[in-house]
Amino acid sequence: MSRFLIDHPRTHNCGELRRQDVGQSVTVMGWVQNYRDHGGCIFVDLRDRFGLTQIKFDPAVDADVKERADALRSEWVIGVRGAVVDRGANENPNMSTGAIEIEAQRLEIFSRAKTPPFQIADAIDTHENLRLKYRYLDLRRKPLQDNLVLRHEVMRVARNYLSENGFLELETPILTKSTPEGARDYLVPSRVHPGQFYALPQSPQIFKQIFMISGYDRYFQICRCFRDEDLRFDRQPEFSQIDCEMSFVSSEQVFEVMGGLARTIWKEVGGIDLPEQVPQLSYAEAMERFGIDRPDLRFGLELKDVGAIVTKSDFKVFRSVVDGGGLVKALNAKGGAAFSRADIDRLAEVCTLYGAKGMAWIKIQPDRWQGPVAKFFGDEVKAELTEACDLEPGDLLCFVADSFTVANAALANLRLAVASKLGLIDADKRELVWITDFPLFEEESEDGRYFSKHHPFTAPHPDDLHLLSEDPTRVRSLGYDLVLNGQEIAGGSIRIHDGAVQTRVFELLGMDEEERNARFGFLLEALAYGTPPHGGIAFGLDRLVMQLTDAASIRDVIAFPKTQRASDVMTDAPGAVDPEQLAELHIGLRLSESS
């Protein structure tokens, strides 16, 4: 341990000193940000996570200290003891400490540093993989430090709010049983149980329900979750969520408490007032009007199902799609008649990117309808389209004809592209919406099984219970998502608390009695011992912080993220292990040639 730390403990951080501190003897410590030799004096900007302070090494104050300072270079870690002086006319208004500097009287070099592979600065043009390889250097940059400080604030505010509202912070296991919830599990082999495996939790779902069965009433946890799935800009193989569960509640009560959590986080952390009254849209209405179950409500551009109208036209493509059970939907790009052909071709590319075969379009000119399909529409069809789509001269009417899934996906993304092109998206606006009444099941598979839209513990809508036997595809669930500006920030549901209903859902998912008992027997047994009605939700912590910081990537709000190939280039994980370790775990490897 350095004697300097004992004799001169740190008195201030590097963002703290102001003009009122002039005359004090202080000790600061940190990293050398910049080094400047101005003839007789050396100036150093000393950095820690709180800010920068200028240090002046003046031979007139202490020649030996100045001589030692000649050796300093960027990212060396030092301690300085000296006097705070006023910079007078040399004040730097761009630094919070710019009114003062420290005249060094003592210098301690704690450690030297190699030349960094990239500059430690706010804005750098460095490939992300290099930044991730040297993450410990990247994390010294202020933008990432600010993101992680804000992340801490989100967690602090969430803990305080939930604690004040009667929630208990309770922990659930990391090593647990494999009960896949849609994505693949990460598996952990057991040494003491040969051939058997733990799984890392995709969520604490079952355990938090068991807390409700145990009578804990209100639970929360800021937890790590793991899913072995394909990655994208807002996904990671391990991620964090603010996980909550409540007993004896309806969906509306969950909305009230969790809406309050969202408002509190945005207000206290971001200084932003979210609306108190949050609208609700059913899944069916959201899909009909916006083509997506997480609509951005900052602008209009609603979709219209025009299948019944365009089948009266002479355009056979539209008629064949409708006859085949598909959709023809349209979007009116107000003012879009001014778009060039190249602009329209780029919009069509958006549609094909999401699976559509193409995009038909018509420009509504003052004296005619112009476009490749305009000639197929008679006066009656034009009149009906004009009323249905609120058409006016200067508009661009865009059509996609395809299956329910493809038509909606293409038009939902076309809607965003058009809004961006027309400048309709207000970056300062915050629009929340609850999406409700999701389908309980996805479509039936060839072997007669259904698939959970959310997860198999989501309760059916009470008005649709009879449909579990008659037509499961029509059963609505008590699932819900909270969406902000087109991004899902939280999702949850009221849970099944009746063992018979849970068993029926498992049956529809294709689980026979043996599989039910093997995978979920402990839950079914627990449900038989007095289960309160309960529901919950999970906020994606990483996505919350992305929203609050306007980060371009989820990796910029996580301290040590993985790449899009789920690897850690800093530690070189995943990696090989010794054969002795595998033998202890009773594992032998047989790799395919492609591996």
Secondary structure by P-SEA (a helix, b strand, c coil): cccccccccccccccccccccccccbbbbbccccccccccbbbbbcccccbbbbbbbcccccaaaaaaaccccccccbbbbbbbbbbccccccccccccbbbbccccccccccccccccccccccccaaaaaaaaaaaaacaaaaaaaaaaaaaaaaaaaaaaaacccbbbbbccccccccccccbbbbbcccccccccccccaaaaaaaaaaacccbbbbbbbbbbbccccccccccccccccccccccaaaaaaaaaaaaaaaaaaccccccccbbbbbcaaaaaacccccccccccccccccccccccccccaaaaaaaaacbbbbbbbccccccccaaaaaaaaaaaaaacccbbbbbbbccccccccccccccaaaaaaaaaaacccccbbbbbbbccaaaaaaaaaaaaaaaaaaaccccccbbbbbbbccccccccccccbbbbbccccccccccccccccccccccccccbbbbbcccccccccccccccaaaaaaaaaaacccaaaaaaccaaaaaaaacccccccccccaaaaaaaaaacccccccccccccccccccccccccccccaaaaaaacbbbbbcccc
